[in-house]
């Protein structure tokens, strides 16, 4: 089964001014990212404003990314939704349209206990073929539910297609626990862009990065330097990547991602209400800060 690795980009979702998904711009963004050398694509997650999209819209985006990528990079569709039924439907759709796998965030907003989380994931994974890979996705600061190591272990033991986890919280003790699942054969993808290099050193397979949707270059360069065992170069590149994270606010406000992409010549559309686009003054300040950063 395929696994995620290297720089897997969490994609924004381009909307028109009226809030409709713009699939032409989804296609253009997909081509841009592949051209910049990312290793994988992860649409429709937190960075993709998934909670603002209908099931039908999410299916259309998934189809567009898979079709455009056409096997050139690994594509895992994020399928986690507000209901179990929608999650299963989206995961099965991802398989049907030719995605390489899916990611599934924990149930969000309403609290779920350990047993509920376990049964949720077992139900989703069991609704898919045994050879179709699933990544768990733990982002407790947003989802309000934390996936403990022992729960992830039980899910993996019950469902062999659960091959890894995206962990978007800066806790290296927990990260190390995840890495021990399945005798150390459990794939862990770091979700905190600023921790990419140290996560690689711990044994993680890579990063699922929102900032790389705008500036893939520093992250791809970090990974290449790490593979070349040039740690001094990798450290310097990681410091540069962190500067980009700081200017772009690490995904705390996706309008920074979309406006920065426009500054790069990639029209990523607008935010979907109730989120607002940046003001002209904010865009000018963003452009000024980006102009001070190292270029690739």
N, C-alpha and C positions, 0 to 999 in steps of 0.2 A: 504493500500500500504506500502511496505517496505521502510524504511528510513535508511540512513547511521548513524553510531554511533561509539563511542569509537575510536579505532585506526584502521582506514582504510588506507591501504598501497597503495601509488602510486608506481606501479611497473616499474622497468627498463625493457627494451626489449633487450634480448641477441641476438647479431649478431655474425655470423662467421667472419673470417678475410676478406672474400670477400664481406661482407655487407649483406649476406642473413640471414634472421631470423632463429634462431635455436629453433625449437619448443620443442625439448627434454629438453633444458635448461629452457625454459619457464615453462615446467611442473615441473622440479626440483625446480625452484624458488618458484612456487606456493605451493608446498609441504612444503618447508622450512618455508615459512611465516605462513602457517596454523599451522604447528607444534610449532611455537613460540607464538601462541595465539592471533594473530591479529583478529580483528572482521570483517574486510571487505577487499576487494581487488578492486583496481581502476587502471586497466591497460590502456595503450595507451594514457596517458595524456602527460603533459610536461616532466615528469620524464621518460616516455616511448619513448621519441624522436618521437612523433607521426607525426611530419612534415616531417620525413625522410622515412615514410612508405607509400606504395601504399594501395589502398583500399583492394585489395586482401590479402596483408600481414596483414593488421589490422584485417580482418575477421578471418584469420587463428590463430592469437594470441588470439582473443576473444574466439573462439571456444575451444582452448586448455585450457585457464584459467577456463572457465565455466565447461568444462568436468572434469578437474582435481579437481576442488573445490567440485563438485558433491553435492552442497547444504550444505557443512560444514560451510561455511562462506558466507556472503553477497557479491555478485559480481556486481558492477556497471561498465559497459564498457564506457570509454570515447569515444564519437562519433563525437566530433567537428572536422571539416575539413575545408579546404580552400574554398570549395564551398557548397552552400546550398544542392545541389543535392547529393553530397557525404555524407554530414552529415545525411540527411534523410535515405539514403541507409544503412549507418553504424548503425544508431539507430534502424531501422527496423530489420536489421540482428541480432543485440544484442537481441532483443525481440524474434526473431525466434529461436535462439540457446539456449534460456533458462536463459539469464542473469536476474538479479533481477531488473535492471533499467539501466539508462544511465546518464552520465554527458555530458554537451555540453558547450564548451568554447565559448565566444563571437567571432564573426568574427575577424580575426586578420590581422595585417599589414596595410591594407587599412582602412581608417577611415570610421566609420558608425555612423550616427546620431541616436537620440533616437527612432525615428519612424522606422528606418531601423532595429535597434536591436529588437524592439518589434515585428515587423512583422516576422523577422527571427525566433525568438523563438516560436512564435505562430504557424508558419508553421511547424516547427520540431515537437513540442509537439502534434499538431493536426494530424500528420501523424502516431501517435502511439495510441494504445488502451487507453481508459480513465483511466484504472487501472494500467498502466505501468508507474512507477515513473520516473520523469526527474529532475535532478539537474542542475540548471544554474551554470556557472563557470566563475568567474570574476577574471582575472589576468592582470590588465591594464598595468603593467610595461613590460609585454611580448607581449600582444595582441594589444596594442596601442588603445584599446577601453575600456571605463569604463561603467559598467552597473549600472546606477543610481537606487536608491531605488524605485523611483516612476515608473520607467520602469519595474523593476522586479515585482512590485505590479500589474501593468496592465497585465503583462504576466500571473501571477498566477491567477488573477481574470478571465481571459479568458480561462485558461487551468488548470483544477483541478488536472491533473496529474503532474503539476510542483509543487513539494513538498519542494524544498529547493535550497540551493546555496552553492557552494564551493567558499570561498572568500580568495584569496591568496595575500592579501595586508595588511600590518600592520596598519589598521585604525580602531580603536575600536569604534569611533563615527559612522562610516558607518556600522560596524558590528551590533551595537545596533539598527540601523534603520532597517536592514534586519530582525532582530529578531522580529520586531513589525509587519511584514507582516502577513496578514491573521489572525489578532487578536492574534498574538503571536504563531500561530501554524505552522510557517514556519521554516523548519530545516536549520540551519546554521552550516556548517562544516568549521573549520579554516584550511587554507592552509599554514599558516606560522608555522612551527614546533616549533619554539621558544616560541610561544604564546599559546601553548596547554592548560596549566593549567589555566591561566587567562581567556581564551576563555570559558572553561568549567564553570568557576565561573560566567561569564556573561550570561550563558544559552545556549551556543553552544552545539551541540550534540556530537562533537568530532573533530578529526583532520584527514585530508587526507594528509598523511605525506610521503615525499620521503625518508627522512633519516631512517624512520622505515623499509624501504625495505632492509637496511643493518643491522641495529640494532633495531629490534622491541622491545627488552626487556625493555629499559628504558621508552618507551612510554606506553607500556602495564602496566608497574609498576605504572606510574603516574596515569593512569586511574583507576586502582584498588585501589590505595590509596585514590583517590578522592571519589570513591564510598563508601569506608569505612569511609569517613569523617575524615581521618587522614591528615589534611592539612599540618602539619609540615613535615611529611614524603613526601607528594606530592610535596611540595616546594623543598625539597632536591633532589628528583628524577628529577624534572624539571630542576634543575641546572645541574645535570649530563647529561640529555638529550641535553641541550644546548651545553655542551662541545663536544658531538658527532656531533652536527650540525656544530660547528665551525671547527672541524677537517675535516669534510666531505664537507665543504663549502656550506651547505644547498641547494645542487642541482644546484649551479651555473655552475658546470662542472660534468656531469654524469659519467665521467671516474673515478672520485674518488669513486663513489658508486660501480662501477663494480670491480675496483681493491680491494676495501675493502671487497666485497663479496668473491672474490677469496681468500683473506687472511683468511676468515672464512670457506673456503672449499667449497664454492658454486661458480661454474664457471658461471658467468653471461656474458661471451663472451666479445666482443670488441665494440668499438665505431663505428659509421657509418660515413663515410666521409661526410663533410669535418672535422668533429671533430676527434681529435687524442687521442690515448691511452696515459697514463702516461709513462714517461721514467722510466728506471730502478732506477735512482736516486730518482725520485719523489715517486716511489712505496716504496723504502726503508725509505724515510722520513715519508711517510704516516704510514707505519708499526710502526715506532718509536713513532710517536705521539699517535697512537691508543693504544700502549702498556702502555702508561702512564695513560690511563683513567680507571675509576672504571669498574669492570666486574660484570656480572650478572650470 
